Amino acid sequence: METDDAPIGPDEAASALRQADAASALARAVPPWWYFVSLAVLIAVTPVVELAPDPPLGVVVLLGGIVVWAGLFGLVLGAFIRRIGLLPRLTHLDRRYVLPPAVIAAVIMAAGVTVHIVSGALWPSFAASGLVGVELLVVGGLLRRVARA
């Protein structure tokens, strides 16, 4: 196969091989089982904010809860990144694995919030978050299967 381009040098070739190796390793990285379970639990408990007491104590409790939740989310994500040894580049993530579950989750949460507002009951928020948590477990299982293939 002939090209009109000048041959690449050893530095460019080494760089291209490193990039190909990193992409191949990331494609084969199997997320650990606890990663999706942890994320599902973090999502499922978010409606607990509905149970916060009235202000001003409620504001303090809510802000403290957000800090704890964000810290736990960061720990889970950081542990995953350290475990696989690579920093995932979300800009290159295949949309077919992300977009449909995100749309489904948005519809579930919108329905839960709508029923919650209309009925005044707390259970729709908890049910919607629980369903999104279950969806995350299912999608996580599928992603693990794809990564192992």
N, CA, C and O of each residue as an XYZ file, in Angstrom:
596
protein
N       0.839     -1.165      0.000
C       0.000      0.000      0.000
C       0.884      1.228      0.000
O       1.715      1.394      0.892
N       0.719      2.079     -0.973
C       1.544      3.277     -1.086
C       0.776      4.502     -0.609
O      -0.440      4.611     -0.764
N       1.533      5.408     -0.026
C       0.950      6.689      0.360
C       1.871      7.787     -0.117
O       3.054      7.561     -0.369
N       1.321      8.962     -0.238
C       2.130     10.112     -0.626
C       2.756     10.794      0.585
O       3.584     11.694      0.440
N       2.355     10.359      1.788
C       2.878     10.978      3.007
C       4.308     10.514      3.263
O       4.713      9.415      2.885
N       5.050     11.390      3.917
C       6.414     11.037      4.306
C       6.332     10.009      5.431
O       5.385     10.040      6.217
N       7.296      9.104      5.523
C       7.280      8.118      6.598
C       7.377      8.818      7.961
O       8.010      9.863      8.107
N       6.725      8.197      8.947
C       6.772      8.796     10.287
C       8.052      8.355     10.985
O       8.628      7.308     10.693
N       8.464      9.194     11.912
C       9.681      8.905     12.656
C       9.413      7.988     13.828
O       8.260      7.663     14.111
N      10.466      7.565     14.516
C      10.319      6.638     15.640
C       9.501      7.231     16.785
O       8.753      6.505     17.440
N       9.625      8.534     17.039
C       8.860      9.149     18.128
C       7.362      9.133     17.835
O       6.553      8.820     18.708
N       7.001      9.478     16.588
C       5.589      9.464     16.213
C       5.032      8.043     16.251
O       3.896      7.831     16.675
N       5.827      7.075     15.810
C       5.385      5.681     15.820
C       5.172      5.193     17.255
O       4.179      4.525     17.543
N       6.093      5.524     18.146
C       5.961      5.123     19.550
C       4.729      5.766     20.178
O       4.001      5.117     20.929
N       4.499      7.036     19.872
C       3.322      7.733     20.401
C       2.030      7.097     19.893
O       1.081      6.918     20.657
N       1.995      6.760     18.618
C       0.807      6.123     18.041
C       0.555      4.763     18.679
O      -0.595      4.407     18.938
N       1.621      3.993     18.936
C       1.467      2.689     19.590
C       0.958      2.838     21.016
O       0.107      2.061     21.451
N       1.470      3.835     21.758
C       0.995      4.070     23.124
C      -0.486      4.430     23.131
O      -1.233      3.945     23.981
N      -0.913      5.257     22.215
C      -2.322      5.642     22.136
C      -3.193      4.437     21.791
O      -4.269      4.262     22.362
N      -2.730      3.610     20.859
C      -3.492      2.417     20.478
C      -3.564      1.435     21.643
O      -4.614      0.837     21.877
N      -2.460      1.257     22.382
C      -2.448      0.365     23.538
C      -3.399      0.863     24.621
O      -4.131      0.070     25.213
N      -3.396      2.168     24.885
C      -4.275      2.736     25.911
C      -5.735      2.570     25.521
O      -6.566      2.220     26.359
N      -6.054      2.818     24.260
C      -7.441      2.670     23.798
C      -7.880      1.213     23.882
O      -9.016      0.927     24.261
N      -6.994      0.298     23.533
C      -7.308     -1.125     23.602
C      -7.512     -1.575     25.045
O      -8.432     -2.339     25.336
N      -6.658     -1.106     25.942
C      -6.789     -1.465     27.355
C      -8.084     -0.922     27.938
O      -8.744     -1.616     28.712
N      -8.460      0.292     27.589
C      -9.700      0.877     28.099
C     -10.906      0.108     27.568
O     -11.879     -0.099     28.292
N     -10.847     -0.309     26.327
C     -11.960     -1.056     25.740
C     -12.130     -2.408     26.431
O     -13.243     -2.930     26.498
N     -11.039     -2.979     26.946
C     -11.099     -4.282     27.619
C     -11.314     -4.165     29.119
O     -11.494     -5.185     29.785
N     -11.301     -2.958     29.673
C     -11.451     -2.775     31.120
C     -12.857     -3.170     31.547
O     -13.842     -2.609     31.068
N     -12.941     -4.127     32.438
C     -14.240     -4.584     32.947
C     -14.511     -3.852     34.255
O     -13.757     -3.998     35.217
N     -15.586     -3.066     34.294
C     -15.899     -2.365     35.546
C     -16.201     -3.375     36.647
O     -16.878     -4.371     36.391
N     -15.716     -3.144     37.861
C     -15.992     -4.075     38.960
C     -17.477     -4.044     39.328
O     -18.149     -3.032     39.130
N     -17.981     -5.149     39.861
C     -19.401     -5.266     40.203
C     -19.829     -4.188     41.180
O     -20.940     -3.670     41.070
N     -18.971     -3.834     42.141
C     -19.361     -2.888     43.191
C     -19.549     -1.474     42.666
O     -20.215     -0.660     43.306
N     -18.973     -1.173     41.514
C     -19.074      0.174     40.967
C     -20.532      0.521     40.657
O     -21.023      1.567     41.083
N     -21.216     -0.335     39.929
C     -22.591     -0.061     39.548
C     -23.537     -0.183     40.741
O     -24.523      0.548     40.825
N     -23.243     -1.099     41.663
C     -24.060     -1.216     42.872
C     -23.957      0.078     43.696
O     -24.963      0.598     44.179
N     -22.734      0.584     43.846
C     -22.536      1.827     44.608
C     -23.265      3.003     43.968
O     -23.923      3.782     44.658
N     -23.149      3.126     42.660
C     -23.840      4.218     41.974
C     -25.353      4.073     42.083
O     -26.062      5.062     42.267
N     -25.851      2.841     41.968
C     -27.296      2.618     42.086
C     -27.799      3.018     43.465
O     -28.853      3.642     43.583
N     -27.061      2.668     44.503
C     -27.457      3.043     45.865
C     -27.423      4.561     46.026
O     -28.336      5.143     46.611
N     -26.380      5.202     45.512
C     -26.296      6.659     45.624
C     -27.460      7.346     44.909
O     -27.954      8.373     45.375
N     -27.890      6.798     43.803
C     -29.028      7.376     43.081
C     -30.333      7.087     43.809
O     -31.193      7.961     43.917
N     -30.482      5.878     44.303
C     -31.735      5.478     44.935
C     -32.041      6.259     46.210
O     -33.209      6.410     46.569
N     -31.027      6.753     46.892
C     -31.275      7.450     48.162
C     -31.486      8.956     48.009
O     -31.730      9.642     49.001
N     -31.399      9.471     46.809
C     -31.522     10.924     46.641
C     -32.847     11.519     47.110
O     -32.848     12.668     47.552
N     -33.986     10.804     47.040
C     -35.224     11.427     47.523
C     -35.263     11.659     49.033
O     -36.201     12.278     49.536
N     -34.274     11.179     49.748
C     -34.234     11.404     51.197
C     -34.265     12.900     51.514
O     -34.648     13.296     52.614
N     -33.862     13.729     50.551
C     -33.904     15.183     50.784
C     -35.314     15.652     51.080
O     -35.501     16.687     51.720
N     -36.316     14.900     50.621
C     -37.705     15.253     50.903
C     -38.020     15.168     52.397
O     -38.967     15.792     52.874
N     -37.234     14.405     53.117
C     -37.479     14.194     54.537
C     -36.733     15.192     55.417
O     -36.803     15.101     56.643
N     -36.026     16.136     54.816
C     -35.273     17.139     55.597
C     -36.246     17.984     56.417
O     -37.343     18.295     55.953
N     -35.851     18.350     57.622
C     -36.726     19.191     58.444
C     -36.906     20.583     57.840
O     -36.220     20.955     56.889
N     -37.821     21.326     58.397
C     -38.066     22.691     57.926
C     -36.849     23.571     58.178
O     -36.035     23.288     59.056
N     -36.732     24.661     57.384
C     -35.619     25.605     57.584
C     -35.686     26.201     58.988
O     -36.770     26.264     59.567
N     -34.595     26.628     59.535
C     -33.243     26.688     59.004
C     -32.476     25.376     59.158
O     -31.488     25.158     58.457
N     -32.913     24.500     60.063
C     -32.199     23.234     60.265
C     -32.199     22.400     58.982
O     -31.208     21.739     58.672
N     -33.295     22.428     58.244
C     -33.397     21.655     57.014
C     -32.353     22.053     55.988
O     -31.823     21.202     55.274
N     -32.053     23.349     55.912
C     -31.044     23.818     54.962
C     -29.676     23.275     55.344
O     -28.915     22.833     54.483
N     -29.367     23.308     56.626
C     -28.075     22.797     57.104
C     -27.978     21.292     56.842
O     -26.951     20.808     56.368
N     -29.036     20.564     57.147
C     -29.051     19.118     56.931
C     -28.920     18.810     55.435
O     -28.173     17.914     55.041
N     -29.650     19.559     54.613
C     -29.606     19.341     53.172
C     -28.214     19.620     52.610
O     -27.696     18.823     51.828
N     -27.611     20.725     52.992
C     -26.266     21.042     52.502
C     -25.243     20.016     52.979
O     -24.359     19.615     52.221
N     -25.363     19.597     54.227
C     -24.474     18.553     54.744
C     -24.646     17.248     53.991
O     -23.669     16.563     53.688
N     -25.898     16.902     53.686
C     -26.173     15.686     52.919
C     -25.595     15.746     51.521
O     -25.084     14.750     51.009
N     -25.674     16.913     50.905
C     -25.115     17.074     49.562
C     -23.599     16.891     49.597
O     -23.028     16.253     48.713
N     -22.956     17.445     50.607
C     -21.502     17.304     50.733
C     -21.124     15.836     50.927
O     -20.189     15.345     50.295
N     -21.847     15.138     51.797
C     -21.566     13.718     52.042
C     -21.819     12.907     50.767
O     -21.008     12.057     50.400
N     -22.947     13.171     50.093
C     -23.277     12.446     48.865
C     -22.206     12.670     47.801
O     -21.745     11.717     47.173
N     -21.811     13.923     47.597
C     -20.794     14.230     46.590
C     -19.461     13.569     46.949
O     -18.752     13.079     46.070
N     -19.125     13.557     48.230
C     -17.891     12.900     48.661
C     -17.924     11.409     48.386
O     -16.943     10.845     47.901
N     -19.046     10.764     48.692
C     -19.173      9.331     48.421
C     -19.125      9.045     46.923
O     -18.497      8.080     46.489
N     -19.788      9.884     46.142
C     -19.758      9.717     44.685
C     -18.326      9.843     44.178
O     -17.894      9.046     43.345
N     -17.591     10.828     44.666
C     -16.195     11.004     44.269
C     -15.334      9.819     44.665
O     -14.462      9.406     43.901
N     -15.569      9.264     45.854
C     -14.812      8.090     46.292
C     -15.070      6.889     45.384
O     -14.138      6.178     45.010
N     -16.331      6.667     45.034
C     -16.673      5.536     44.166
C     -16.033      5.719     42.794
O     -15.417      4.795     42.262
N     -16.178      6.900     42.232
C     -15.609      7.157     40.914
C     -14.086      7.070     40.941
O     -13.482      6.497     40.034
N     -13.462      7.635     41.976
C     -12.009      7.572     42.098
C     -11.507      6.147     42.263
O     -10.483      5.776     41.690
N     -12.230      5.343     43.048
C     -11.836      3.946     43.231
C     -11.920      3.185     41.914
O     -11.068      2.348     41.618
N     -12.946      3.479     41.131
C     -13.084      2.830     39.830
C     -11.926      3.202     38.915
O     -11.346      2.337     38.260
N     -11.592      4.475     38.870
C     -10.505      4.936     37.998
C      -9.177      4.319     38.426
O      -8.383      3.903     37.582
N      -8.935      4.260     39.739
C      -7.691      3.634     40.216
C      -7.681      2.136     39.910
O      -6.641      1.568     39.579
N      -8.827      1.517     40.021
C      -8.911      0.062     39.809
C      -8.574     -0.316     38.369
O      -7.831     -1.269     38.135
N      -9.115      0.427     37.405
C      -8.840      0.070     36.017
C      -7.527      0.667     35.537
O      -6.996      0.253     34.507
N      -7.005      1.632     36.274
C      -5.704      2.186     35.936
C      -5.712      3.148     34.771
O      -4.653      3.514     34.262
N      -6.873      3.556     34.346
C      -6.989      4.469     33.225
C      -8.001      5.557     33.554
O      -8.923      5.347     34.342
N      -7.822      6.694     32.955
C      -8.784      7.772     33.097
C      -9.711      7.721     31.887
O      -9.283      8.017     30.771
N     -10.978      7.347     32.093
C     -11.870      7.269     30.939
C     -12.084      8.647     30.313
O     -12.197      9.651     31.017
N     -12.138      8.679     29.002
C     -12.395      9.930     28.281
C     -13.842      9.884     27.816
O     -14.162      9.228     26.825
N     -14.714     10.582     28.534
C     -16.130     10.512     28.249
C     -16.486     11.077     26.884
O     -17.554     10.774     26.353
N     -15.613     11.889     26.308
C     -15.910     12.437     24.990
C     -15.878     11.351     23.926
O     -16.458     11.525     22.854
N     -15.219     10.245     24.197
C     -15.118      9.164     23.228
C     -16.032      7.988     23.577
O     -15.948      6.930     22.953
N     -16.898      8.169     24.566
C     -17.793      7.099     24.983
C     -18.857      6.871     23.914
O     -19.427      7.826     23.386
N     -19.118      5.631     23.603
C     -20.088      5.288     22.572
C     -21.486      5.719     23.020
O     -21.972      5.283     24.063
N     -22.117      6.565     22.236
C     -23.427      7.128     22.608
C     -24.509      6.064     22.756
O     -25.453      6.262     23.521
N     -24.401      4.956     22.057
C     -25.462      3.944     22.141
C     -25.512      3.295     23.523
O     -26.532      2.717     23.899
N     -24.418      3.386     24.280
C     -24.408      2.845     25.633
C     -24.851      3.870     26.671
O     -25.189      3.504     27.797
N     -24.853      5.133     26.309
C     -25.129      6.192     27.277
C     -26.472      6.865     27.036
O     -27.233      7.083     27.978
N     -26.767      7.193     25.799
C     -27.949      7.998     25.495
C     -29.275      7.310     25.845
O     -30.086      7.914     26.546
N     -29.536      6.076     25.391
C     -30.832      5.461     25.739
C     -31.058      5.332     27.251
O     -32.138      5.687     27.725
N     -30.079      4.835     28.031
C     -30.319      4.769     29.478
C     -30.525      6.145     30.107
O     -31.317      6.283     31.040
N     -29.823      7.163     29.611
C     -29.990      8.510     30.160
C     -31.386      9.043     29.864
O     -32.004      9.673     30.723
N     -31.888      8.795     28.659
C     -33.243      9.243     28.301
C     -34.282      8.506     29.151
O     -35.225      9.114     29.656
N     -34.101      7.209     29.300
C     -35.030      6.418     30.124
C     -35.018      6.930     31.568
O     -36.077      7.085     32.176
N     -33.841      7.190     32.115
C     -33.736      7.701     33.480
C     -34.410      9.065     33.608
O     -35.093      9.330     34.597
N     -34.222      9.923     32.617
C     -34.852     11.251     32.661
C     -36.370     11.136     32.635
O     -37.058     11.854     33.359
N     -36.896     10.237     31.807
C     -38.352     10.042     31.736
C     -38.881      9.504     33.062
O     -39.904      9.973     33.561
N     -38.185      8.519     33.634
C     -38.605      7.952     34.919
C     -38.615      9.029     36.000
O     -39.580      9.143     36.756
N     -37.540      9.823     36.076
C     -37.464     10.856     37.114
C     -38.514     11.941     36.886
O     -39.117     12.422     37.846
N     -38.743     12.332     35.632
C     -39.767     13.340     35.343
C     -41.153     12.836     35.747
O     -41.953     13.581     36.312
N     -41.425     11.568     35.453
C     -42.711     10.987     35.841
C     -42.851     10.947     37.361
O     -43.908     11.269     37.903
N     -41.770     10.548     38.047
C     -41.806     10.495     39.513
C     -42.041     11.866     40.138
O     -42.834     12.006     41.069
N     -41.350     12.864     39.624
C     -41.516     14.226     40.149
C     -42.922     14.748     39.859
O     -43.534     15.394     40.710
N     -43.431     14.469     38.659
C     -44.777     14.928     38.297
C     -45.831     14.308     39.211
O     -46.701     15.009     39.729
N     -45.752     12.997     39.407
C     -46.719     12.326     40.291
C     -46.556     12.835     41.722
O     -47.547     13.011     42.431
N     -45.335     13.069     42.145
C     -45.082     13.598     43.489
C     -45.734     14.968     43.666
O     -46.386     15.222     44.679
N     -45.558     15.849     42.683
C     -46.116     17.202     42.775
C     -47.642     17.158     42.738
O     -48.304     17.857     43.505
N     -48.194     16.346     41.857
C     -49.654     16.277     41.715
C     -50.303     15.640     42.941
O     -51.321     16.128     43.433
N     -49.716     14.555     43.432
C     -50.344     13.817     44.537
C     -49.924     14.323     45.909
O     -50.653     14.153     46.886
N     -48.754     14.942     45.985
C     -48.244     15.386     47.281
C     -47.638     14.260     48.110
O     -47.209     14.480     49.243
N     -47.601     13.052     47.546
C     -47.042     11.891     48.252
C     -45.540     11.797     48.003
O     -45.044     12.250     46.972
N     -44.822     11.206     48.956
C     -43.375     11.041     48.819
C     -42.978      9.820     47.994
O     -41.919      9.807     47.367
N     -43.833      8.790     47.997
C     -43.433      7.530     47.378
C     -43.060      7.634     45.903
O     -42.181      6.889     45.471
N     -43.676      8.521     45.090
C     -43.256      8.551     43.679
C     -41.785      8.927     43.489
O     -41.125      8.390     42.600
N     -41.269      9.831     44.302
C     -39.855     10.204     44.191
C     -38.960      9.023     44.543
O     -37.977      8.751     43.854
N     -39.309      8.322     45.625
C     -38.518      7.164     46.021
C     -38.626      6.047     44.981
O     -37.629      5.401     44.657
N     -39.828      5.822     44.462
C     -40.008      4.774     43.448
C     -39.220      5.096     42.181
O     -38.579      4.215     41.608
N     -39.264      6.347     41.744
C     -38.540      6.734     40.528
C     -37.035      6.572     40.722
O     -36.353      6.038     39.847
N     -36.516      7.024     41.853
C     -35.082      6.876     42.104
C     -34.687      5.413     42.211
O     -33.626      5.016     41.729
N     -35.530      4.617     42.835
C     -35.263      3.180     42.917
C     -35.238      2.534     41.543
O     -34.382      1.695     41.264
N     -36.187      2.927     40.671
C     -36.205      2.389     39.309
C     -34.957      2.797     38.535
O     -34.398      1.992     37.790
N     -34.518      4.037     38.707
C     -33.297      4.474     38.027
C     -32.092      3.702     38.566
O     -31.182      3.358     37.811
N     -32.087      3.431     39.873
C     -31.014      2.613     40.444
C     -31.001      1.209     39.850
O     -29.939      0.676     39.530
N     -32.183      0.609     39.702
C     -32.282     -0.721     39.081
C     -31.826     -0.647     37.621
O     -31.114     -1.530     37.142
N     -32.244      0.417     36.914
C     -31.803      0.581     35.534
C     -30.284      0.649     35.452
O     -29.684      0.063     34.551
N     -29.662      1.356     36.384
C     -28.205      1.462     36.400
C     -27.562      0.098     36.619
O     -26.538     -0.207     36.008
N     -28.150     -0.724     37.483
C     -27.619     -2.072     37.688
C     -27.721     -2.908     36.416
O     -26.787     -3.635     36.079
N     -28.842     -2.814     35.708
C     -29.025     -3.571     34.469
C     -28.034     -3.098     33.408
O     -27.359     -3.907     32.771
N     -27.955     -1.773     33.225
C     -27.024     -1.219     32.232
C     -25.588     -1.570     32.611
O     -24.778     -1.905     31.746
N     -25.272     -1.495     33.905
C     -23.931     -1.860     34.355
C     -23.602     -3.307     34.038
O     -22.492     -3.619     33.608
N     -24.579     -4.200     34.254
C     -24.360     -5.608     33.910
C     -24.122     -5.799     32.418
O     -23.268     -6.588     32.013
N     -24.881     -5.073     31.606
C     -24.677     -5.163     30.156
C     -23.319     -4.615     29.752
O     -22.644     -5.194     28.900
N     -22.908     -3.493     30.360
C     -21.593     -2.917     30.042
C     -20.465     -3.856     30.453
O     -19.463     -3.976     29.747
N     -20.628     -4.525     31.600
C     -19.607     -5.494     32.027
C     -19.524     -6.644     31.020
O     -18.433     -7.110     30.689
N     -20.685     -7.096     30.535
C     -20.701     -8.191     29.559
C     -20.022     -7.765     28.259
O     -19.244     -8.524     27.680
N     -20.321     -6.548     27.804
C     -19.708     -6.037     26.573
C     -18.193     -5.912     26.755
O     -17.425     -6.245     25.853
N     -17.765     -5.426     27.939
C     -16.330     -5.258     28.186
C     -15.595     -6.589     28.226
O     -14.422     -6.662     27.861
N     -16.273     -7.637     28.666
C     -15.631     -8.952     28.748
C     -15.554     -9.661     27.403
O     -14.733    -10.558     27.214
N     -16.409     -9.258     26.474
C     -16.460     -9.940     25.166
C     -15.234     -9.658     24.340
O     -15.119    -10.153     23.219
